[in-house]
Amino acid sequence: MSVILFGFLSGILSGMGVGGGMILIPALTLLCGTSQHTAQTVNLFYFIPTALTALVIHIRHKNVAVKPALKMAAAGLVFALAGAWLASAVSDQWLRRAFGIFIVIFGIREIYGGFRQG
């Protein structure tokens, strides 16, 4: 049941454009006992249909600036290859720590941004 709940929460966040991996990866590693490499791979596989679904809806609502999005997507593909190569070259423990640091930095940034806007 917890896997379904975390899939639901991750899907909601993915649809909002936040990124479901913030929920999915910790759930897979902490609750299901998968390795960090496996959790991140599952997240990437999960990301494709959820991102495409959200993208179609956002395009229909005219929320996408197509030219900048295409440029960013091209750059993202290039650096995704570099990131995948780097992730496969490091240990699971190092990858887990790097992801944890990323979550903390992202969280601080979001909290700080919320105070600036509110």
C-alpha positions as CSV (number, residue, x, y, z in Angstrom):
1,M,0.0,0.0,0.0
2,S,2.8,2.4,0.8
3,V,4.2,1.9,-2.7
4,I,0.9,3.0,-4.2
5,L,0.8,6.1,-1.9
6,F,4.3,7.2,-2.8
7,G,3.5,6.6,-6.5
8,F,0.4,8.8,-6.1
9,L,2.3,11.6,-4.4
10,S,5.1,11.4,-6.9
11,G,2.6,11.5,-9.8
12,I,1.0,14.7,-8.3
13,L,4.4,16.4,-7.9
14,S,5.4,15.3,-11.5
15,G,2.2,16.8,-12.9
16,M,2.9,20.0,-11.1
17,G,6.4,20.2,-12.7
18,V,8.2,19.9,-9.3
19,G,9.6,16.5,-9.9
20,G,8.3,13.3,-8.4
21,G,11.9,12.0,-7.7
22,M,12.0,14.0,-4.5
23,I,9.4,11.5,-3.2
24,L,10.0,8.4,-5.3
25,I,13.8,8.0,-4.8
26,P,13.8,8.2,-1.0
27,A,10.7,5.9,-0.8
28,L,12.5,3.3,-3.0
29,T,15.8,3.5,-1.1
30,L,14.4,3.8,2.5
31,L,11.2,1.8,2.3
32,C,11.9,-0.7,-0.4
33,G,15.6,-1.2,0.2
34,T,16.7,-0.6,-3.4
35,S,20.1,0.7,-4.2
36,Q,20.5,4.4,-5.0
37,H,21.5,3.5,-8.6
38,T,18.3,1.4,-9.1
39,A,16.1,4.0,-7.4
40,Q,17.4,6.7,-9.7
41,T,17.0,4.5,-12.8
42,V,13.4,3.6,-11.8
43,N,12.8,7.3,-11.3
44,L,14.0,8.1,-14.8
45,F,11.8,5.3,-16.3
46,Y,8.9,6.6,-14.3
47,F,9.6,10.2,-15.4
48,I,9.1,9.6,-19.1
49,P,5.3,8.9,-19.2
50,T,4.5,11.3,-16.3
51,A,6.5,14.2,-17.9
52,L,5.0,13.6,-21.3
53,T,1.5,13.6,-19.9
54,A,2.1,16.8,-17.9
55,L,3.7,18.4,-21.0
56,V,0.7,17.7,-23.2
57,I,-1.6,19.3,-20.6
58,H,0.6,22.3,-20.2
59,I,1.0,22.8,-23.9
60,R,-2.8,22.7,-24.3
61,H,-3.1,25.4,-21.7
62,K,-0.5,27.4,-23.5
63,N,1.9,27.4,-20.6
64,V,5.0,26.4,-22.6
65,A,7.3,28.8,-24.4
66,V,8.3,26.4,-27.2
67,K,11.5,27.9,-28.5
68,P,13.3,28.2,-25.1
69,A,11.9,24.8,-24.1
70,L,13.4,23.2,-27.2
71,K,16.8,24.8,-26.4
72,M,16.7,23.7,-22.8
73,A,15.6,20.2,-23.9
74,A,18.6,19.9,-26.3
75,A,21.0,21.0,-23.6
76,G,19.3,18.7,-21.1
77,L,19.8,15.7,-23.4
78,V,23.5,16.4,-23.7
79,F,24.1,16.9,-20.0
80,A,21.8,13.9,-19.2
81,L,24.3,11.7,-21.1
82,A,27.2,13.2,-19.1
83,G,25.2,12.8,-15.8
84,A,24.3,9.2,-16.5
85,W,27.9,8.4,-17.3
86,L,29.1,10.2,-14.1
87,A,26.4,8.4,-12.0
88,S,27.4,5.0,-13.3
89,A,31.0,5.7,-12.5
90,V,30.6,6.5,-8.8
91,S,29.7,4.3,-5.8
92,D,26.1,3.9,-4.6
93,Q,27.1,5.5,-1.3
94,W,28.5,8.6,-2.9
95,L,25.5,8.9,-5.2
96,R,23.1,8.7,-2.2
97,R,25.0,11.4,-0.4
98,A,25.1,13.7,-3.5
99,F,21.3,13.2,-3.9
100,G,20.7,14.0,-0.2
101,I,22.8,17.2,-0.5
102,F,20.8,18.2,-3.6
103,I,17.5,17.7,-1.7
104,V,18.7,19.8,1.2
105,I,19.9,22.6,-1.1
106,F,16.7,22.5,-3.1
107,G,14.6,22.6,0.1
108,I,16.5,25.6,1.5
109,R,16.1,27.4,-1.8
110,E,12.4,26.7,-1.8
111,I,11.9,27.8,1.8
112,Y,13.9,31.0,1.2
113,G,12.0,31.7,-2.0
114,G,8.7,31.3,-0.1
115,F,9.7,33.9,2.5
116,R,10.7,36.3,-0.2
117,Q,7.4,36.0,-2.0
118,G,5.2,35.8,1.1
